[in-house]
Amino acid sequence: MQISVVIPLLNEEESLLELHDWIVSVMQSNRYLYEIIFIDDGSTDHSWKVIKNLSSKNTAVKGIRFQKNYGKSQALDAGFQMAQGNVVITMDADLQDNPEEIPELYDLIIDKKLDLVSGWKKKRYDNIITKNIPSKLFNAAARKTSGLQLHDFNCGLKAYRNEVIKTVKVSGEMHRYIPVLAKNAGFNNIDEKVVQHQARKYGETKFGMERFINGFLDLITISFLSKFGKRPMHFFGLWGTFMFLFGTTSAFYIGAYKLYKLYNGIKTILVTDNPWFYIALTSMILGTLLFLAGFLGELIIKTKSDEKHYTIKEKLNL
């Protein structure tokens, strides 16, 4: 199979039929062997009914229905596990991503032997204050932190070599940083392509301003994990040892200075009246805790097993 189109969705019943017909038209005109995988992330409308109807008429349509709303990352992960195409295309279900971009994305992966091509919505039809400006700030921070010179990390329209999506595990809300996860996994042939962004035709966006706050927090997380995810002791152990030695040295100095004054008959205060005593004690305790955190992190990494963080309710044609 040449192409798998993975489409996560939540309450998009109005757009699914039009999106399906558009994708099929592109596939047939280019004579691609394809599959379309819809992942219903706990929709409360008739999205799943529409997907079932599409599947009954087109065997290339496959569906996964979650028990409840788990989030876009989990939906993408489920779709990635099922995808069989040599090239995997992801797009949103709201018709803001243009299926006409699929042939060029496919050619970039095949002809240029790229691992990942990320869409760049250079011209956007979103609200400038609530989406465009925060998005630019978010992408600038992501470029600075990750080293990847992409303009639109969170664009839903992306193309992957199958090996990439089978290697990268997407969880939490890390779908924004799949290019970074791919780079950390050793897939360095990453590029971007300017893609057409279309105004939303049906419904309303499922994301608010909080996604940018969460995005920056996730950026900190992924930056830390990319450096110390497999060796937490290198971070926690280093700082824990430093703080413990600082506290121990300070406590030794306080005690020695106290004895020196007592030996020479110099008036002195109680050790517990010295503020440095509490600084030293706090440093020793924090140092011990940080060291233990690193040690426990190493144990967890060595013993953890892969777990799926979602429950599938139904499948179609899988």
C-alpha positions in Angstrom: 0.0 0.0 0.0 1.3 3.4 -0.9 -0.5 5.9 1.3 -2.3 5.8 4.7 -4.3 8.9 5.6 -4.7 9.2 9.4 -7.5 11.6 10.5 -8.2 12.2 14.2 -11.5 13.9 14.9 -13.9 15.0 17.5 -17.5 16.0 16.6 -16.9 16.6 12.9 -20.0 14.9 11.5 -20.7 17.7 9.0 -17.3 17.7 7.3 -16.5 13.9 7.1 -18.4 13.0 3.9 -17.0 16.0 2.0 -13.5 15.3 3.3 -13.8 11.6 2.4 -15.0 12.4 -1.2 -12.2 14.9 -1.6 -9.5 12.5 -0.5 -10.9 9.7 -2.7 -10.9 12.0 -5.7 -7.3 12.9 -5.2 -6.3 9.2 -4.7 -8.2 8.0 -7.7 -6.9 10.7 -10.0 -3.3 9.8 -9.0 -4.0 6.0 -9.0 -2.7 5.5 -5.5 -3.3 2.4 -3.4 -4.5 3.9 -0.2 -6.4 3.6 3.1 -8.2 6.2 5.2 -8.2 5.8 8.9 -10.6 7.9 10.9 -10.0 7.9 14.7 -13.1 9.1 16.5 -11.8 10.6 19.8 -15.0 10.2 21.8 -17.3 12.2 19.7 -20.8 12.9 21.1 -22.4 13.7 17.7 -23.0 11.3 14.8 -19.4 11.2 13.6 -19.1 7.5 14.2 -22.3 6.8 12.3 -21.0 8.7 9.3 -17.7 6.8 9.5 -19.6 3.5 9.5 -21.6 4.5 6.5 -18.5 5.5 4.6 -16.8 2.2 5.5 -19.7 0.2 4.2 -19.4 1.9 0.8 -15.6 2.1 0.6 -13.5 -0.7 1.9 -10.5 1.6 2.0 -12.1 3.5 4.9 -11.2 2.2 8.3 -12.2 3.4 11.7 -11.3 3.4 15.3 -13.6 4.7 18.0 -12.4 5.6 21.5 -14.4 4.9 24.6 -14.1 8.5 25.5 -12.2 11.7 24.6 -8.4 11.0 25.2 -6.9 13.7 23.1 -5.3 14.2 19.7 -2.0 12.5 20.6 -3.6 9.3 21.6 -5.8 9.3 18.5 -2.7 9.8 16.3 -0.9 7.0 18.1 -3.8 4.6 17.6 -3.9 5.5 13.9 -0.2 5.1 13.5 -0.3 1.6 15.0 -2.9 0.6 12.3 -1.4 2.4 9.3 0.1 0.1 6.6 1.0 2.6 3.9 4.6 3.3 2.9 3.8 7.0 3.4 1.5 8.2 6.2 -0.3 11.5 5.8 -2.0 13.1 8.8 -4.6 15.8 8.5 -7.4 17.3 10.5 -11.0 16.5 9.8 -12.3 20.1 9.8 -11.5 20.7 6.1 -8.8 23.3 7.0 -6.2 21.0 5.5 -6.3 20.6 1.7 -6.2 17.0 0.4 -4.8 18.3 -2.9 -1.5 18.6 -1.1 -1.2 14.8 -0.7 0.6 14.0 -4.0 3.4 16.6 -3.4 3.9 15.4 0.2 4.0 11.8 -1.0 6.6 12.7 -3.7 8.8 14.6 -1.2 9.0 11.5 1.0 9.6 9.1 -1.9 11.8 11.1 -4.3 13.8 13.0 -1.8 13.9 10.1 0.7 12.8 12.3 3.5 11.7 10.9 6.9 9.1 13.6 7.6 7.6 16.6 5.8 5.8 19.1 8.0 3.2 21.5 6.5 3.6 25.2 6.9 0.4 27.3 6.8 2.2 30.4 5.8 -1.1 32.3 5.2 -3.6 31.6 7.9 -7.3 32.3 8.2 -7.4 32.2 12.0 -8.0 35.0 14.5 -4.8 37.1 14.7 -5.0 37.8 18.4 -6.1 34.4 19.7 -4.2 32.1 17.3 -1.8 33.7 14.8 0.3 35.7 17.3 0.5 33.0 20.0 1.3 30.5 17.3 4.2 32.5 16.0 5.6 32.9 19.6 5.1 29.2 20.2 6.9 28.1 17.0 9.8 30.5 17.7 10.3 29.0 21.1 10.1 25.5 19.6 12.7 26.3 17.0 15.1 27.8 19.5 14.7 24.8 21.9 14.7 21.9 19.4 17.1 23.2 16.8 14.6 22.3 14.0 14.0 25.2 11.7 10.3 24.6 11.1 7.8 27.4 10.9 4.7 25.5 11.9 5.3 22.6 14.4 1.6 22.2 15.1 0.3 21.9 11.5 -1.9 18.9 11.3 -0.9 18.2 7.7 2.2 16.2 7.7 3.8 13.3 5.8 5.9 10.5 7.3 7.8 7.5 6.2 6.1 4.5 7.8 9.2 3.6 9.8 9.0 7.0 11.6 5.4 6.6 12.9 6.1 3.0 13.9 9.1 4.2 16.0 7.9 7.4 17.6 5.4 7.0 20.5 3.0 9.9 20.8 1.3 10.4 24.2 0.0 13.1 26.5 -0.2 16.2 24.2 3.1 15.6 22.4 1.5 15.6 18.9 2.7 19.2 18.6 6.3 18.0 18.8 6.3 14.9 16.6 9.1 16.4 14.4 11.2 16.8 17.6 10.4 13.3 18.8 11.4 12.0 15.3 14.6 13.9 15.5 15.4 12.6 18.9 14.7 9.0 17.6 17.4 9.5 14.9 15.3 10.6 11.9 17.1 13.7 10.7 15.8 14.0 7.2 13.1 16.5 8.1 11.8 19.3 5.9 8.7 21.4 5.5 6.4 22.4 2.7 4.1 25.5 2.4 0.5 24.2 2.4 -2.8 25.9 1.8 -4.8 26.8 4.9 -8.6 27.0 4.5 -11.1 28.7 6.7 -13.2 26.5 8.8 -16.4 25.6 7.0 -18.4 23.7 9.7 -18.6 23.8 13.5 -16.0 25.5 15.7 -12.5 24.9 16.9 -12.0 22.4 19.7 -8.9 24.2 21.0 -8.7 27.4 23.1 -5.9 29.6 24.4 -5.0 27.0 26.9 -3.4 24.9 24.2 -0.6 27.4 23.9 0.1 27.4 27.6 0.1 23.6 27.6 2.2 23.7 24.5 5.0 25.8 26.2 4.8 23.5 29.2 5.2 20.4 26.9 8.1 22.2 25.2 9.9 22.3 28.5 9.1 18.7 29.1 10.3 17.5 25.7 13.5 19.6 25.9 14.3 17.9 29.2 13.4 14.5 28.0 15.5 14.9 24.8 18.5 15.5 27.0 17.9 13.5 30.1 14.9 11.2 29.4 17.1 8.1 29.2 19.6 9.2 31.9 17.7 11.2 34.7 20.5 10.5 37.1 22.8 12.8 35.0 20.5 15.7 35.9 19.0 14.9 39.3 22.1 13.1 40.5 24.4 16.0 39.5 22.4 18.7 41.2 21.6 16.5 44.1 25.3 15.8 44.7 26.2 19.5 44.4 23.5 20.6 46.8 24.4 17.9 49.3 28.1 18.7 49.2 27.3 22.4 49.6 25.1 21.7 52.6 27.6 19.3 54.2 30.5 21.7 53.7 28.4 24.6 55.1 27.4 22.5 58.2 31.0 21.5 58.8 32.1 25.1 58.6 29.4 26.2 61.0 30.3 23.5 63.5 34.0 24.1 63.2 33.7 27.8 63.6 31.5 27.3 66.7 34.2 25.0 68.3 36.9 27.5 67.4 35.1 30.3 69.3 34.3 28.0 72.3 38.0 26.9 72.4 39.2 30.5 72.4 36.6 31.7 74.9 34.9 33.9 72.3 31.2 34.6 72.9 29.1 32.8 70.3 25.5 32.0 69.5 23.7 28.7 69.3 24.1 26.8 66.1 20.3 26.8 65.7 20.3 30.6 65.9 22.6 30.8 62.8 20.5 31.2 59.6 23.2 29.5 57.7 22.5 26.3 59.7 19.0 26.1 58.1 20.4 26.9 54.6 22.9 24.0 55.0 20.2 21.6 56.4 17.8 22.5 53.6 20.5 22.0 50.9 21.4 18.6 52.4 17.7 17.5 52.4 17.1 18.8 48.8 20.3 17.2 47.6 19.3 13.8 49.0 15.8 14.1 47.5 17.2 15.1 44.1 19.6 12.2 44.1 16.8 9.8 45.1 14.6 11.2 42.3 17.4 10.4 39.8 17.8 7.0 41.2 14.1 6.2 41.1 13.9 7.6 37.5 16.6 5.2 36.4 14.7 2.3 38.0 11.5 3.3 36.3 13.2 3.5 32.9 14.8 0.0 33.4 11.5 -1.6 34.5 8.7 0.2 32.6 6.8 -1.6 29.8 4.9 0.0 26.9 1.4 0.9 27.8 -1.5 2.3 25.7 -3.2 5.3 27.4 -6.5 4.9 25.6 -9.3 2.3 25.3 -10.7 1.5 21.9 -14.5 0.9 21.8 -14.9 -0.2 18.1 -12.9 -0.8 15.0 -13.9 -1.0 11.3 -12.1 -3.0 8.6 -9.0 -3.5 10.7 
